[in-house]
């Protein structure tokens, strides 16, 4: 059942057409589509989407919100397309449906797109990261049983595991995905080798809480609302937020195949504009965030209590052990466009971690792959047409929780620099 539309004062279709024409006139837009062999389209002056209805896969997570709201609020119609949000059961299902064309786009894990592009996450197919969907807002949960015995964060978990040897099981959501990499990084930062000192399994996000409830795992890394849901249900605690691992880290992206961007360039652009506008709308006000939470909590989307969503999107956190805090680095969808720009260094980071943990055997050309996947020029043109600021540098520098700085300058050296690795 579709969510009831939220009232919105829509911008006239004429403005959308003007925005599209502005995009056509930008040097980046013209150059990009000329490079893809679309001279006749631009020569004819038509920027109408080639495909009017598109299926966008999503997993029931808070960060699917911009895809959902683009449809619910009618931003898709504004740009001449109809988005059909398609609820999927697992990231493996999203991958398969993107590869075989059942889905046109997806709200998808950053590292999954790279895994498919490089052939390390199933079938190999040329892929495209069009834009970032969110920063921050994931978490690492430990079971209440462990917490009751004093294992409440990385250091105390390591101490407990050393004193109580057995097989400890932790879950991510996809082998090359973001959550698997955050879990690996967090365990290693605490001195726990995730390959030899623990068992890592893959569980779809909506099934995390149920699996922890029956004792199938000691901890998991997943997106919201499932970490907060574990606290509400009394079966888990939040040991770390992912923004404490890496402030403003890349997370979900709007992904598709390279083939789709080449075959349907106008449709690709229209969808990007709709999702970007929804991203900007969500971050614009407290009221918008709460409206978003009410919408995505519905059965059609996440299917959970709105109270599992509406606190952490505002930065109001609790850990399940009595501690509460306001986190300024909560989940962001826009943040003046900083969230959405597909930094090359972000994509490269995931490749360094795939190399660190043995998912790839040798060092690839990190920068060349990122340039293939991340559609920088397309994004710049779309953002420019919408009046959204664009960073000058496609690389950015960040210090992660262990004090190690990532800036993309020497990815092979970075990947080899860790004491704990495959």
C-alpha positions in Angstrom: 0.0 0.0 0.0 1.4 3.4 -0.9 2.1 6.0 1.7 -0.4 8.9 1.9 1.2 11.8 0.1 2.4 14.7 2.2 1.0 18.0 1.1 3.6 20.0 -0.7 3.6 23.3 -2.6 5.1 22.0 -5.8 7.3 24.0 -8.2 5.7 24.5 -11.6 6.8 22.0 -14.3 8.2 24.9 -16.3 10.9 25.4 -13.7 11.9 21.8 -13.9 12.2 22.1 -17.7 14.2 25.3 -17.2 16.5 23.4 -14.8 17.0 20.6 -17.3 17.8 23.1 -20.1 20.3 24.8 -17.8 22.0 21.5 -17.4 22.1 21.0 -21.1 23.8 24.3 -21.5 26.5 23.6 -19.0 29.9 22.6 -20.4 30.0 19.6 -18.2 26.6 18.4 -19.2 27.3 18.8 -22.9 30.7 17.3 -22.6 29.5 14.3 -20.6 26.7 13.4 -23.0 28.8 14.0 -26.1 31.3 11.6 -24.6 28.6 9.0 -24.3 27.7 9.4 -27.9 24.5 11.4 -27.5 25.1 14.3 -29.9 21.8 13.8 -31.7 19.8 14.1 -28.5 21.4 17.4 -27.7 21.3 18.6 -31.3 17.6 18.0 -31.4 17.2 20.0 -28.2 15.3 17.3 -26.4 16.1 16.6 -22.7 12.9 14.6 -22.0 13.6 11.4 -20.0 13.8 8.4 -22.3 12.2 6.1 -19.7 9.3 7.6 -17.9 8.9 5.0 -15.1 11.8 3.7 -13.1 12.1 1.1 -10.4 14.5 2.0 -7.5 15.3 -0.8 -5.1 15.6 -0.1 -1.4 16.2 -2.0 1.8 14.1 -1.1 4.9 16.5 1.3 6.5 16.1 4.9 7.6 18.6 6.0 4.9 16.2 4.9 2.1 14.3 8.1 2.9 15.4 10.3 0.0 14.3 7.7 -2.6 11.0 7.2 -0.9 10.3 10.9 -0.4 11.3 11.8 -4.0 8.2 9.7 -4.9 5.9 10.6 -2.1 6.4 14.3 -2.4 6.2 14.3 -6.2 9.7 15.5 -7.0 10.0 12.7 -9.5 7.0 14.0 -11.5 8.5 17.5 -11.4 11.4 16.2 -13.4 9.4 14.1 -15.8 9.7 10.6 -14.3 7.8 8.3 -12.0 9.9 6.6 -9.3 8.5 3.2 -8.2 10.3 2.4 -4.8 10.7 -1.3 -4.7 11.2 -3.0 -1.3 13.9 -5.7 -1.4 14.7 -8.4 1.1 18.5 -8.4 1.0 21.5 -6.6 -0.5 22.3 -9.8 -2.5 18.8 -9.4 -4.1 19.5 -5.8 -4.8 22.8 -6.7 -6.5 21.2 -9.4 -8.6 18.3 -7.3 -9.8 20.6 -4.3 -10.7 22.8 -6.6 -12.7 20.0 -8.3 -14.6 18.0 -5.1 -15.2 15.0 -5.8 -13.0 15.9 -2.7 -11.1 16.9 0.5 -12.8 18.5 2.1 -9.8 19.0 1.3 -6.1 19.6 2.8 -2.7 22.6 0.7 -2.2 25.8 0.1 -0.1 28.8 2.0 -1.5 31.0 -1.0 -1.2 28.5 -3.3 -3.0 28.7 -1.2 -6.1 32.5 -1.4 -6.1 32.3 -5.2 -5.4 30.2 -5.8 -8.5 32.3 -3.5 -10.7 35.4 -5.4 -9.7 33.8 -8.8 -9.6 34.5 -9.4 -5.9 30.8 -9.5 -4.9 29.3 -11.9 -7.4 28.8 -11.2 -11.1 31.1 -8.6 -12.6 29.4 -5.7 -14.3 30.4 -2.1 -15.0 28.6 0.1 -12.4 28.0 3.7 -11.6 27.8 5.6 -8.3 25.7 8.7 -9.2 25.6 10.4 -5.9 25.8 9.9 -2.2 22.5 9.3 -0.3 23.6 9.8 3.3 26.5 10.2 5.7 26.6 8.7 9.2 23.7 7.0 11.0 24.8 3.4 11.3 25.8 1.6 14.5 27.5 -1.4 16.1 25.3 -3.2 18.5 26.4 -5.8 21.1 24.0 -8.3 22.7 22.5 -7.4 26.0 24.0 -10.7 27.3 27.5 -9.5 26.5 26.8 -6.0 27.9 25.5 -7.5 31.2 28.9 -9.1 31.6 30.8 -5.9 31.0 31.5 -6.0 27.2 30.0 -2.6 26.2 32.6 -1.2 23.7 35.7 -2.3 21.7 38.3 -2.4 24.6 35.9 -4.2 27.1 34.8 -6.6 24.4 38.4 -7.6 23.7 39.1 -8.1 27.4 36.0 -10.2 27.8 36.7 -12.3 24.7 40.3 -13.0 25.9 39.0 -14.1 29.3 36.2 -16.2 27.9 37.5 -18.0 24.8 34.8 -19.3 22.5 33.6 -18.6 19.0 32.2 -15.1 18.8 29.9 -14.2 15.9 29.4 -10.8 14.4 27.2 -9.8 11.5 27.4 -7.4 8.6 24.9 -7.0 5.8 27.0 -7.8 2.6 30.6 -9.0 2.2 32.0 -5.9 0.4 29.5 -3.5 1.9 29.8 -0.6 4.3 28.6 -2.5 7.4 31.0 -5.3 7.0 33.9 -2.8 6.6 32.8 -0.8 9.6 32.6 -4.0 11.7 36.0 -5.2 10.5 37.6 -1.7 11.1 36.0 -1.4 14.6 37.1 -4.9 15.8 40.6 -4.3 14.4 40.9 -0.9 16.1 40.1 -2.7 19.4 42.9 -5.3 18.7 40.5 -8.1 17.6 41.4 -9.7 14.3 38.0 -10.1 12.5 39.4 -12.9 10.4 41.1 -15.1 12.9 39.6 -13.9 16.2 35.9 -13.8 15.3 33.3 -15.3 12.9 31.8 -12.8 10.5 28.4 -13.7 8.9 26.0 -11.9 6.6 22.4 -11.1 7.6 19.9 -8.8 5.9 19.2 -5.6 7.9 15.6 -6.2 8.9 16.6 -9.7 10.3 19.4 -8.4 12.6 17.3 -7.9 15.7 15.4 -11.2 15.4 18.7 -13.1 14.9 20.3 -11.5 18.0 17.1 -12.3 20.0 17.5 -16.0 19.4 21.3 -15.9 20.1 22.6 -16.3 16.6 25.2 -13.5 17.0 27.1 -11.5 19.6 27.0 -8.3 17.7 26.1 -6.7 14.4 26.7 -3.6 12.3 23.7 -2.2 10.5 21.9 1.0 9.6 19.1 2.5 11.6 16.5 2.0 12.8 17.7 -1.5 13.7 20.3 -0.5 16.3 17.7 1.6 18.2 15.1 -1.2 17.7 17.5 -3.6 19.5 17.5 -1.2 22.5 13.7 -0.8 22.4 13.3 -4.6 22.4 15.8 -5.0 25.2 18.1 -7.4 23.4 21.1 -5.2 22.4 23.1 -2.0 23.2 24.9 0.5 21.0 28.6 0.0 21.4 29.6 2.5 18.8 28.1 4.7 16.2 29.7 4.6 12.8 30.2 8.4 12.8 32.5 7.8 15.8 34.5 5.4 13.6 34.6 8.0 10.7 32.9 11.4 11.0 30.7 12.1 8.0 31.6 8.7 6.4 30.1 7.7 3.1 27.3 5.2 3.4 24.5 4.5 0.9 24.6 5.8 -2.7 22.3 6.0 -5.6 23.7 3.3 -7.8 23.0 1.9 -11.3 24.8 0.1 -14.1 27.1 2.0 -16.4 24.9 0.6 -19.2 21.8 2.3 -17.9 23.5 5.7 -17.7 24.6 5.4 -21.3 21.3 4.1 -22.6 19.1 6.5 -20.6 21.1 9.7 -19.9 18.2 12.0 -19.5 16.3 9.6 -17.2 19.4 9.2 -15.1 19.7 13.0 -14.7 16.0 13.4 -13.9 16.1 10.7 -11.2 19.3 12.3 -9.7 17.5 15.7 -9.6 14.4 14.2 -7.9 16.5 12.4 -5.2 18.7 15.4 -4.7 15.7 17.6 -4.1 14.3 15.1 -1.6 17.6 15.0 0.2 17.6 18.8 0.4 14.0 18.8 1.7 14.7 16.2 4.4 17.6 18.2 5.9 15.8 21.5 5.6 13.9 21.4 8.9 13.0 19.5 12.0 9.4 19.2 10.8 10.5 17.7 7.5 12.6 15.1 9.3 9.6 14.1 11.5 7.3 13.9 8.4 9.9 11.7 6.8 10.1 9.4 9.8 6.3 9.1 9.8 6.3 8.1 6.2 9.2 5.7 6.0 8.0 3.9 9.2 5.0 2.7 7.3 4.5 -1.0 6.3 5.2 -0.1 2.7 8.7 0.9 3.6 10.6 0.1 6.9 7.6 -1.4 8.8 8.5 -0.4 12.3 7.4 1.9 15.1 8.1 5.6 14.2 9.8 5.9 17.6 12.5 3.6 16.4 13.4 6.2 13.7 12.5 9.7 14.9 15.0 10.2 17.7 18.3 9.2 16.1 17.6 11.2 12.9 17.6 14.3 15.1 20.8 13.2 16.9 19.1 12.1 20.1 21.0 9.0 21.1 20.9 6.5 24.0 23.1 3.4 24.3 20.7 1.1 26.1 22.7 1.3 29.3 21.4 4.6 30.6 23.7 7.0 28.7 22.0 9.6 26.5 23.6 12.3 24.3 23.0 14.7 21.5 25.1 13.8 18.5 25.7 16.6 15.9 27.1 14.1 13.5 23.8 12.2 13.1 22.5 10.9 9.7 22.6 13.6 7.1 21.0 13.5 3.7 22.2 16.8 2.1 24.3 19.0 4.3 24.6 21.7 1.6 25.5 19.0 -1.0 28.5 17.6 0.9 26.7 14.3 1.4 25.8 13.9 -2.2 29.1 14.7 -4.0 30.6 11.3 -5.1 34.2 11.9 -3.8 36.7 9.7 -5.6 38.5 9.1 -2.3 35.4 7.7 -0.7 35.2 5.0 -3.4 38.9 4.3 -3.2 38.7 3.8 0.6 36.4 0.8 0.2 38.9 -0.8 -2.3 41.7 -0.3 0.3 39.6 -2.2 2.8 38.7 -4.9 0.3 42.5 -5.3 -0.2 43.2 -5.1 3.6 40.8 -8.0 4.3 41.8 -10.2 1.4 38.8 -9.7 -0.8 41.1 -8.8 -3.6 44.6 -10.2 -3.8 46.7 -7.5 -5.4 46.6 -3.7 -5.5 44.5 -2.4 -8.4 44.7 1.1 -9.9 42.6 2.6 -7.2 42.1 6.0 -8.7 41.3 4.7 -12.2 38.6 2.5 -10.8 37.1 5.3 -8.8 37.0 7.5 -11.9 35.2 4.7 -13.8 32.5 4.2 -11.1 31.9 7.6 -9.6 30.1 9.9 -12.0 31.8 13.1 -11.0 31.1 15.2 -14.1 27.5 14.1 -14.3 26.9 15.0 -10.7 28.6 18.4 -11.1 26.4 19.2 -14.0 23.2 18.2 -12.2 24.1 20.0 -9.0 25.1 23.1 -10.9 21.7 23.1 -12.7 20.0 22.9 -9.3 22.1 25.6 -7.7 23.8 23.1 -5.3 27.4 23.8 -4.3 30.0 21.4 -5.4 33.4 20.8 -3.6 36.4 21.9 -5.6 38.4 18.8 -4.9 37.1 15.2 -5.6 39.4 14.0 -2.8 38.8 14.6 0.9 40.8 14.0 4.1 39.5 12.3 7.2 40.9 10.9 10.5 39.3 7.7 11.5 38.8 6.4 15.1 42.3 4.8 15.3 44.0 8.2 14.4 44.9 7.0 10.9 44.3 9.7 8.2 42.8 8.8 4.9 43.2 11.2 2.0 43.4 9.0 -1.0 47.0 10.1 -2.0 48.7 6.7 -1.6 46.0 4.0 -1.3 48.4 1.0 -1.6 50.5 2.3 1.2 47.4 3.0 3.3 46.0 -0.5 2.7 49.3 -2.1 3.8 49.9 0.2 6.8 47.6 -1.6 9.2 49.0 -4.0 11.8 45.9 -6.2 11.6 45.0 -7.3 8.1 44.6 -10.4 6.0 
